[in-house]
Amino acid sequence: MVTSEQKLWTKHFIIICLVNLLCFVSFHMLVSTFPFYIKQLGGDDALAGLVTFLFSFAALLIRPLMGWALDNASRRLPVLLGVAAMVILAIAYSQTTVLALIVLLRFMHGIAWSAAGTGNNTTACDHVPPDHFAEGMGYFGVTTTISMATAPALGLFLMGSFGFPPLFLCSAAIAAGALVMIFFVDFKPLPDKPKQPLSHSLRGLLEISALPASATVLFFIIPYGAINTFIAMYAVQSGIGSGGLYFAILALSCAFMRVFGGRLADKAGERPIVYLGSASLVISMLLLVLWQNTAAFLLSALAFGVGFGVMPPAMQAMAMRKAKPESRGAASSTYLCSFDIGIGLGGIISGFLVKYLGYAAMFTCMAIPEICCFLVYALWAGKSQAAFHKPTDGG
């Protein structure tokens, strides 16, 4: 007999998945359009890039603090405050055209986004049974993938058809829908343990057991920073497709593989996932370099989606596997910080490589982090206590 604790598809897990979906749609529809808004207000490409960096930097800066708060203060409050702030800030964008204020609001939005995202992730972990952890987080990750496939196009359509104020108000309305749904989620109470002061040590900010998975995924995710920044420009320059089509194929491939990868990780561990994921991204990068035509361009998106689909659920399961319930917030923030850092590094490194060496050399170099990802796992992370061990292996 399957108890409610063993079931994956419970009411509260479904609701938190929907909350995450709405949050990501509200977020992604602005990512693709915000640089246009900066330029309309008189800013240039450099300022648009700086605003993007400030958003990511704010998210990275606050994420460990959110992890501590989720473990020591409240599971519910960071999510509520984060999503509520997303609503308010999206409305505020529509009410001001002062460039300096827009930059400040965008920095604050990064903080709100970090609080909401870390809280949603931790809450989902609380509602997934251990035997279906990677599979459950794979399904949870599909909400992000659906947003990647639809929200940028929605944002560009609203911007082109109605202008920026309606775009921002639509983003606010979608986030408001997530805010309402949060009140129907059963947030797990904090474990009965002494609360750790934030100033006590870094132990409250970082979860040591999550570091092996976080280091592995940091290297893995670096090429995504390059793809996210330059694939649309590369497509225009080469005349071989469109950035929107690339991301749509990537997202659909990723959505399919998230489910497959989660189930495989639950049964066989993350080792085959790491090998498959790293190899897929190497193939994706080489396709862009060796055959500069539409077919190779689309196959690159497909291969990237395979790798991007299988790795995060497996690495997230590994990051959370040894974390105690009272440390899941810190483990979640530690893992998600690796995403922030990896994507940021990918954008910066690829920018310099494109400027001085060109696109072909840049995409070729983006295979190097995947080799590092493989080595980090094979030489360290795969041998750690957080790695998958069958009961018969004494793990």
Backbone hydrogen bonds, N-H to C=O, Kabsch-Sander energy under -0.5 kcal/mol:
donor,donor_aa,acceptor,acceptor_aa,energy
3,T,1,M,-0.6
6,Q,3,T,-1.0
7,K,3,T,-1.3
10,T,8,L,-1.9
14,I,10,T,-2.2
15,I,11,K,-2.2
16,I,12,H,-2.2
17,C,13,F,-1.8
18,L,14,I,-2.0
19,V,15,I,-2.6
20,N,16,I,-2.3
21,L,17,C,-2.2
22,L,18,L,-2.4
23,C,19,V,-2.3
24,F,20,N,-2.5
25,V,21,L,-2.4
26,S,22,L,-2.4
27,F,23,C,-1.8
28,H,24,F,-3.5
29,M,25,V,-2.0
30,L,27,F,-1.2
31,V,27,F,-1.3
32,S,28,H,-1.3
34,F,30,L,-2.7
36,F,33,T,-0.7
37,Y,33,T,-1.3
38,I,34,F,-2.2
39,K,35,P,-2.0
40,Q,36,F,-2.2
41,L,37,Y,-1.6
42,G,39,K,-1.3
43,G,38,I,-2.5
48,A,44,D,-2.2
49,G,45,D,-2.4
50,L,46,A,-2.2
51,V,47,L,-2.6
52,T,48,A,-1.8
53,F,49,G,-2.2
54,L,50,L,-2.8
55,F,51,V,-2.1
56,S,52,T,-2.0
57,F,53,F,-3.1
58,A,54,L,-2.5
59,A,55,F,-2.0
60,L,56,S,-2.5
61,L,57,F,-2.7
62,I,58,A,-1.9
63,R,59,A,-1.4
66,M,62,I,-2.1
67,G,63,R,-2.1
68,W,64,P,-2.2
69,A,65,L,-2.4
70,L,66,M,-2.5
71,D,67,G,-1.3
72,N,68,W,-1.9
73,A,69,A,-2.7
74,S,69,A,-2.0
80,L,76,R,-2.4
81,L,77,L,-2.9
82,G,78,P,-2.3
83,V,79,V,-2.6
84,A,80,L,-2.4
85,A,81,L,-2.2
86,M,82,G,-1.7
87,V,83,V,-1.8
88,I,84,A,-2.2
89,L,85,A,-2.9
90,A,86,M,-1.9
91,I,87,V,-1.8
92,A,88,I,-2.3
93,Y,89,L,-2.0
94,S,90,A,-1.0
95,Q,91,I,-0.5
95,Q,92,A,-1.2
96,T,93,Y,-1.0
99,L,97,T,-0.7
102,I,98,V,-2.3
103,V,99,L,-2.2
104,L,100,A,-1.8
105,L,101,L,-2.8
106,R,102,I,-2.3
107,F,103,V,-1.8
108,M,104,L,-2.2
109,H,105,L,-2.1
110,G,106,R,-1.6
111,I,107,F,-1.3
112,A,108,M,-2.3
113,W,109,H,-2.9
114,S,110,G,-2.0
115,A,111,I,-2.1
116,A,112,A,-2.4
117,G,113,W,-2.9
118,T,114,S,-2.5
119,G,115,A,-2.0
120,N,116,A,-2.7
121,N,117,G,-2.2
122,T,118,T,-2.3
123,T,119,G,-2.5
124,A,120,N,-2.4
125,C,121,N,-2.0
126,D,122,T,-1.8
127,H,123,T,-1.0
127,H,124,A,-0.8
128,V,125,C,-1.1
132,H,129,P,-1.8
133,F,130,P,-1.4
135,E,262,G,-0.5
136,G,132,H,-3.2
137,M,133,F,-2.7
138,G,134,A,-1.7
139,Y,135,E,-2.2
140,F,136,G,-2.3
141,G,137,M,-2.2
142,V,138,G,-1.1
142,V,139,Y,-0.5
143,T,139,Y,-0.7
143,T,140,F,-1.0
144,T,140,F,-0.6
144,T,141,G,-0.6
145,T,141,G,-1.7
146,I,142,V,-2.9
147,S,143,T,-1.6
148,M,144,T,-2.3
149,A,145,T,-1.9
150,T,146,I,-1.3
151,A,147,S,-2.5
154,L,150,T,-2.0
155,G,151,A,-2.9
156,L,152,P,-2.4
157,F,153,A,-2.2
158,L,154,L,-2.5
159,M,155,G,-2.4
160,G,156,L,-2.4
161,S,157,F,-2.4
162,F,158,L,-2.6
163,G,158,L,-1.1
163,G,159,M,-0.9
167,L,163,G,-1.2
168,F,164,F,-2.7
169,L,165,P,-2.4
170,C,166,P,-2.2
171,S,167,L,-2.1
172,A,168,F,-2.3
173,A,169,L,-2.2
174,I,170,C,-2.2
175,A,171,S,-2.1
176,A,172,A,-2.2
177,G,173,A,-1.7
178,A,174,I,-1.5
179,L,175,A,-2.1
180,V,176,A,-2.1
181,M,177,G,-1.8
182,I,178,A,-1.5
183,F,179,L,-0.6
183,F,180,V,-1.0
184,F,181,M,-1.9
185,V,182,I,-1.7
187,F,185,V,-1.1
193,K,191,P,-1.6
200,H,197,P,-1.5
201,S,197,P,-0.5
204,G,201,S,-1.2
205,L,202,L,-1.5
206,L,202,L,-2.6
207,E,330,A,-0.6
208,I,206,L,-0.7
210,A,207,E,-1.5
211,L,208,I,-1.6
214,S,210,A,-2.2
215,A,211,L,-3.0
216,T,212,P,-1.9
217,V,213,A,-2.5
218,L,214,S,-1.9
219,F,215,A,-1.4
220,F,216,T,-1.8
221,I,217,V,-2.3
222,I,218,L,-0.6
222,I,219,F,-0.8
224,Y,221,I,-1.0
225,G,221,I,-1.0
225,G,222,I,-0.9
226,A,222,I,-1.1
227,I,223,P,-2.7
228,N,224,Y,-3.1
229,T,225,G,-1.3
230,F,226,A,-2.7
231,I,227,I,-2.0
234,Y,230,F,-2.7
235,A,231,I,-2.2
236,V,232,A,-2.1
237,Q,233,M,-2.5
238,S,234,Y,-2.4
239,G,235,A,-1.9
240,I,235,A,-1.1
241,G,235,A,-0.5
246,Y,242,S,-2.1
247,F,243,G,-2.4
248,A,244,G,-2.0
249,I,245,L,-2.4
250,L,246,Y,-2.6
251,A,247,F,-2.6
252,L,248,A,-2.3
253,S,249,I,-2.6
254,C,250,L,-2.4
255,A,251,A,-2.6
256,F,252,L,-1.9
257,M,253,S,-2.1
258,R,254,C,-2.1
259,V,255,A,-0.9
260,F,256,F,-1.3
261,G,257,M,-3.5
262,G,258,R,-2.0
263,R,259,V,-2.0
264,L,260,F,-2.2
265,A,261,G,-2.5
266,D,262,G,-1.9
267,K,263,R,-1.4
268,A,264,L,-3.4
269,G,264,L,-0.6
269,G,265,A,-1.4
274,V,270,E,-2.6
275,Y,271,R,-1.9
276,L,272,P,-2.4
277,G,273,I,-3.3
278,S,274,V,-2.5
279,A,275,Y,-2.1
280,S,276,L,-2.2
281,L,277,G,-1.8
282,V,278,S,-1.9
283,I,279,A,-2.5
284,S,280,S,-2.3
285,M,281,L,-2.3
286,L,282,V,-2.3
287,L,283,I,-2.2
288,L,284,S,-1.2
289,V,285,M,-1.0
290,L,286,L,-3.1
291,W,287,L,-1.2
293,N,291,W,-1.9
297,F,293,N,-2.2
298,L,294,T,-2.4
299,L,295,A,-2.4
300,S,296,A,-2.2
301,A,297,F,-1.4
302,L,298,L,-2.1
303,A,299,L,-2.7
304,F,300,S,-2.6
305,G,301,A,-2.2
306,V,302,L,-1.7
307,G,303,A,-2.0
308,F,304,F,-3.0
309,G,305,G,-1.6
310,V,306,V,-1.9
311,M,307,G,-1.9
314,A,310,V,-1.1
315,M,311,M,-2.8
316,Q,312,P,-2.8
317,A,313,P,-2.2
318,M,314,A,-2.0
319,A,315,M,-2.6
320,M,316,Q,-2.0
321,R,317,A,-1.2
322,K,318,M,-0.5
323,A,320,M,-0.6
327,S,324,K,-2.5
328,R,325,P,-1.0
331,A,327,S,-2.4
332,S,328,R,-2.8
333,S,329,G,-2.4
334,T,330,A,-2.5
335,Y,331,A,-2.3
336,L,332,S,-2.5
337,C,333,S,-2.3
338,S,334,T,-1.1
339,F,335,Y,-0.9
340,D,336,L,-2.0
341,I,337,C,-2.8
342,G,338,S,-2.5
343,I,339,F,-2.7
344,G,340,D,-2.0
345,L,341,I,-2.8
346,G,342,G,-2.5
347,G,343,I,-2.1
348,I,344,G,-2.3
349,I,345,L,-2.9
350,S,346,G,-2.1
351,G,347,G,-1.7
352,F,348,I,-1.8
353,L,349,I,-2.2
354,V,350,S,-2.7
355,K,351,G,-2.0
356,Y,352,F,-2.1
357,L,353,L,-2.8
358,G,353,L,-1.2
358,G,354,V,-0.6
362,M,358,G,-1.8
363,F,359,Y,-2.8
364,T,360,A,-2.0
365,C,361,A,-2.5
366,M,362,M,-1.5
367,A,364,T,-1.6
368,I,365,C,-1.7
371,I,367,A,-1.3
372,C,368,I,-2.1
373,C,369,P,-2.5
374,F,370,E,-2.1
375,L,371,I,-2.3
376,V,372,C,-2.9
377,Y,373,C,-2.1
378,A,374,F,-2.8
379,L,375,L,-2.8
380,W,376,V,-1.5
381,A,376,V,-2.4
382,G,377,Y,-3.4
383,K,380,W,-1.5
384,S,380,W,-0.5
384,S,381,A,-1.4
387,A,384,S,-1.2
393,D,390,K,-2.2
394,G,391,P,-1.5
395,G,390,K,-1.3
